[in-house]
Structures are given as structure tokens and as C-alpha cells.
Amino acid sequence: MKTFRHGIHPGDYKDLTRHIAIERMPFTDELVIPLSQHLGAPSRLLVKEGDKVYRGQIIGEPAGFVSIGQHAPVTGTVKAIEMRHHPSGKLVESVIISRDPYSPQTFYNEHAMEWESLTPGELISLIQHGGFVGLGGAAFPTHVKLSVPEGKKAKFLIINGVECEPYLTSDHRVMLEQFDDVFYGIRILEKVLGCERFYIGIENNKDDAIALLNKRIPADMNGEVVALQTKYPQGAEKMLIEAVLKREVPSGKLPIDVEVVVQNVGTIAGIGMMFRFGQPLIERVVTITGPGIEKPSNLLIPIGTKLADVLDYCGGLKENTRQVLFGGPMMGAPQVYMDVPIMKGTSGILCLTDEEVTIREEYPCIRCLRCVDACPVYLNPSRLGALAKTRDYEGMLGYHVMDCVECGSCSYVCPSNIPLVQRFRVAKALLREKQAKQRKAS
Amino acid sequence: MEKSAPKLLLTSSPFLKQQEDTPAVMRQVIFSLIPAILAGIYYFGISGILVIAASIAGAVGTEWIYLIGTKKKFNSIKDNTALLTGLLLALTLPPGIPLWMAFLGGIVAIALGKLIFGGIGSNIFNPALVGRAFLQASFPVALTTWSPISDFSGITQLRGHTFALPFVQSKIDAITAATPLSQMKFDSHLTELTHLFFGSSAGSLGETGAIFLLLGGIYMVLRNYINWRIPLGVFFMVIIFASVLHGVDPVKFAPASFHLFSGGLMLGAIFMATDPVSSPITHKGCWIFGMGIGFLVVLIRTFGGLPEGVMYAILLMNGVTPLINRVTQPPIYGYVKSKN
């Protein structure tokens, strides 16, 4: 069975929500839509306080190429435009919408789009204005990846249905329940990219999804489902390309340099839905799971719904909960403010208890090299960790710290409990800052 | 707000962790030495226990004093590495060695083998072997005086000069025996393989029974505590080199099986060479490292002045490890094709 080299085998912990069908979460009274939910420039505001907005109406437009549209997830009134807590920990300018309790909450624009006559450029613009980002967690604007630079070619489209983060099952449920949207979305992207073939990469802990999608591939489409051995971090773009096509993305380059575009399966389903029903990205499937939540679920949640409301809907947190994460346990971000909104890149909410959250004592590195055997990009985390400890960040550059994908496999396996990836993140941030300063100076 | 919110921790991902920590790993390595320890005690009686205790006391005591002196956290005692160093050193010593020497060896192993390099993880050479090399250089007679084996009936008897006072020449002549390696070296006498296999021949405390060390080794490979490429590399090279020599002159040169199962080869290949700190970090490097040891062992045993060469072979290859690491570093992801 196909896979990439190295990596780790944490348990998948997906049984909590694997078999729970997606359920629509009711609209809440107040929603918070940050103008920056993606990598790139924040969207440019199109509404003002007191404006009436309709579900699906654009309220923020792209403020440049690497920027996207934002939409009202409910029909209601713009209550305020102010700085609000963002899941990243920052304060971000956000549109606060109070729901109109009497509205039936239908779409503002409710018909299929006539897309077959459109050019790739027009389709890309629709996707950009539709507000699409990678729903796997990185929240990188989708249309940027679809805009193939001059002279390059996207031969293959890889659909990322790997979902290698333990606990999360949102992509799994989307594949099982929205496969029509997935295939429709693939058609759109094939038209945009002009690619020869598509592959849907799925790990073999989702046998049902592999079998179902295999059966449902429309006869006129040229693609296949690729079953992958379950291993973390296979959902990382570079690892997935290696697993499916045995191609390596050169350091500092992009997948398009090896003729590949990778898109998350949830993103594709969302695009399919937009072209089928006219609905932009105003809601997404989120897995709410972990030993700390009363009722683990897979919910279809309007973007902007507050974390506290979601937790309440799932029966609330158990008393011994110590950590609430946006994302999975390997790369997720812990939350401290319960009023942060669900965003476009929020794939899961994981609630961990005292049992799982332990602070461990750090021991000296004994160079057992489990980290070296785990690192999917062949770095030497042991050496990097030693350099990080003495803050020799320049020295870390020589050991290619900038190629680190921050998957956390090294920290996971380290028997000496050394916070390796945590230190690498700090080093990378400082090095990037320094490089930016140097660029400014010269 | 609503109900009292739970106290939430703010730390950085990942939040999943494999459970086994360094002290547990070291404990497992110590467990896998138990067959060899028990065999040593069976053959060499209470002296065996005392030598092990003295060596561990020297090693752990030194680490402890260092930690108190430098006011460091007590991590390096808790991680069991000093204990393992003391134990490994004891297993390489003659069972009849005076206890004070074993104790001193433990001190030197930790102090000169590890601490002066900056503690565990920074040492270049295997600490236990540094301790042994020091003893060999300082007390060549005591380190080459071997007690004969016995069985359970001799369990309470002391061997050699166990309680000799430091630096005092002992007046009592202890019973001694020749090891299979020195018999081979000086008399061209080949010990039977079964004796080598089950340890019923004279030699160091924990080195005589190949089978017991192999058992521990297989366990460690299965649990992924050691890199199997190192012992296999050693065995491979020993077999090749010794077979070639044996083929040239079967009377003068011992066969590969003798080299494989005699002396400290098993203990060295399985427990000493695989010390993660002083062995290479790449798989290819581990092959080179292991084969280098195998080659040096046969070379020293056959053509050197000493009957045994495992210790120096490993220490020499420890010294080359940084070089091996540099040469065998595999290209990292995304760098192979960018050159084309």
C-alpha cells in the first residue's frame, strides 16, 4: 500500500465520531465574522453598522490577489464592526451580525451557476469571491493554488482526503455524505486547471470512504481513489504528493513545480456546492470531539458561530477538561477565549482532559534518533534541538530548519520529552523576522 | 459568564505523545541484560554481585556528587543512564577484580567518559568502555587475571582479590584460569563452541555466555531500543574477515564462529556499540560503524599484542562517528531533484 517515507503512527482516536452523521447546527443569535480568516490580506469591508444583510451576501471583498471574499452566514443586521478575539490569539477586525429571528434563512442567491461557458479565469474569480480557502486547516486561499503561473502546467489534481490528524472525522463524513459535491467540484477544478488526471488520497482507516468513492466515480471522469497506509503526517501536501505520485517538491518550491495541485476534499465539496446551488463558503463541517466533550459530533456549522455556543450545543465541557483546541492534536491551536468564532479553517474542536494533558519532565537528549526516523522531510531534529537550546538560530539554518513542516512528529516520539517542534517554530519565526528586516535594509 | 469555566492550559502542539520516556527505555535495556547478569552470578558467585554493586556505586555516586556540586536538576540520575553505565562496565571486568578497582572504574567511566564532555548526550565515547580502558591501562595484571568458572556450589565463594585494599599488593595467590581468547592467542587452542555459547569458560563477568546476550539483544531489537544494523554489521564483518583468515591458515587462525562467540564480542556488539550517543545517526552510517568494529576486532585479536580487541575497536569507531555522520547524511526532502 502506498505511503511516504518516515512519519509516525499515533493512534487515530476517530471512533468517537467516525460513525456519527453530519448534523446541522441551529443558527445562533450572534455571529462573529473576522475579516481575516485566511493567509493573506484581510478582506475589504463592504457593509457598515446597521446594514441589513442576507444569508450568503458578500460583506467583504478580496483586497488583492491573495485575499478572498467574506459572506454573511445568516440573515440579520450588522450589529457592530469591531476588534474581536481571533482563534490565533490576536484581536482582528470582525463583523458582528445579529440574526433576524423571523428570517427563514434561505440563500441570498439560490440557483445553480451556469459555469460550462466560463473561462478558467472567470471560474477562479468566482472561487475567490466565493471565499474559498483550504478547509484542512491552513486556510490558504484556494484560487491562488488554482492560478497556474505562466509556463507551468498542472498535470495532476490530488484531492486530500487523508485526514491524518487523530480524532478528526469531518473530511471522512464529507466524503461519505457529500460525494456528489466532491465530484462536481472536481469537474470545476479540472476545467480550471486543464489537468489530465485526478487522484483522491484516502488513508486505509477510512475503508468505507475508499470503497464508496471508488464506486461512485462518474464513468466519464479520469481519476482514481488511492488507498494510503495510515500514517501521520500524510495529509501534509508534500507528503501526500510523495505518497501518491512518488514525486518530491523541491525545497522552497510549490507543488505546481512538479505539475501537481492539491486541494482538500472539504474545499472541493464546498466549491461543488457553490456551483450546484449558488452557496458561497458560509458554513463548514466541524468535528467536535475528545474525552472532554459531553456529546461528540460532526456538525455543519455557520462560519462565525462562537465556540461557546458550539460547546453548549454539544452538551458542554466535562469538568476535568484542560484544553480546547481548534484543529487536531498534532498541529491544533489551543483556545482560551470561549467567544472566538468557528472559522473557515476550523476542521475540528478537540477537548482534552487531565488524562491526556500532562506536563512531562524534560530529560537530556540521548540521541536515540527516533526523531530522525520520524521526520518526514529528513531533517535531524536531535541536532536542531541542541542548536535551538543554545539559541544558535543561524546554525539551525545550516541544518535546514526552514524546510521543517512543523508536523510535530519529532516531539511526539521523543522519549526525553524535548519540545522539539515547539522550539523550531520559535526559531523559524525569528529567522523569518530577521530575513524580512535584512530585505528591508537592502 | 455562564457556569464556571474549567481552567484551560495554554501550551503548544503536539498534544499527543508516545508514552515511553528515557528512564523507561534505559530500564528496558537494563532488563535485557538480566540473563547475562544471572549467568555471570551463576558462574562466578558472590564476587560477581559485589563487582556489579561496586561499579554501579562508583558510577551513580559520581553522577550524584556532580549534580549536587553543579546544582543541576536530578534528571541524569533519574534517567537511569549512570546505572546502566556502571552495570555495563562491571560486565566487562574480570569477576575476581578487587572491588575498589571496580568502584574506581565506575567513577572514571562517568567523570572522564561522560561528565567532562558535558553530560549524557554529549559524550564522544562509550562511558563504560572509557572506564574499562582506564582500568586496563592502570592495572593490566588485575584486568587480565581470570577466575575459573564454577556452578551453584561455588556461589558463596569469593574469587580472586575481591576485598583487596587499594594499592596494596595481595599476598594470597588466587586460582586463575586462561580465557578462550588467550588460549587461542598464545597456545592456538580452540575452545569448544558449546562452552562459548553457554558461558562455561573463563572470562569477564558478563561476557562469557553468548546465548544470554543474544536473548537480550533480540528483545531490544524487537522493541526498537537499538539499531539492529550495528550488531549485524559487526557480525557480518567478523564472519567475512575471520573466514578469510581461517581459510588461509586453519591452524593459526580461529574460525569465524570462535570469534563471534568468544570474549566481549556479543556484549560489545549488542550493548556497547549500540549506545545511541556514541554511534552514528544514519542507518548507512550504522552499517559502516558496525563493520568497522568487526574488522578491527579480528585485526586486533589476530595480529595485535592483546588477545581481546572489542573494547578498542568500539572506542576507535566511536572516534570516527562524527565523520561517518557527515559522510552518510542522506539528502533531505526536496533537495535531490533541485540539483538536477
Interface residues (C-beta under 8 A of the other chain):
Chain A: I8 P10 G11 P166 K238 E242 E248 V249 P250 S251 G252 K253 A308 D312 G316 L317 E319 N320 T321 R322 Q323 V324 L325 G327 P329 M330 M331 G332 A333 P334 Q335 V336 M338 L350 L352 E356 V357 T358 I359 R360 E361 E362 Y363 P364 C365 I366 R367 C368 L369 V372 P376 V377 Y378 L379 N380 S382 R383 H400 D403 G408 S411 Y412 V413 P415 S416 N417 P419 V421 Q422 R425
Chain B: M1 E2 K3 A5 P6 K7 L8 L9 L10 T11 S12 S13 P14 F15 L16 K17 Q18 E20 D21 T22 P23 A24 V25 N75 S76 K78 D79 T81 G119 I120 G121 N227 P276 V277 I281 T282 Q329 P330 P331 I332 Y333 G334 Y335 V336 K337 S338
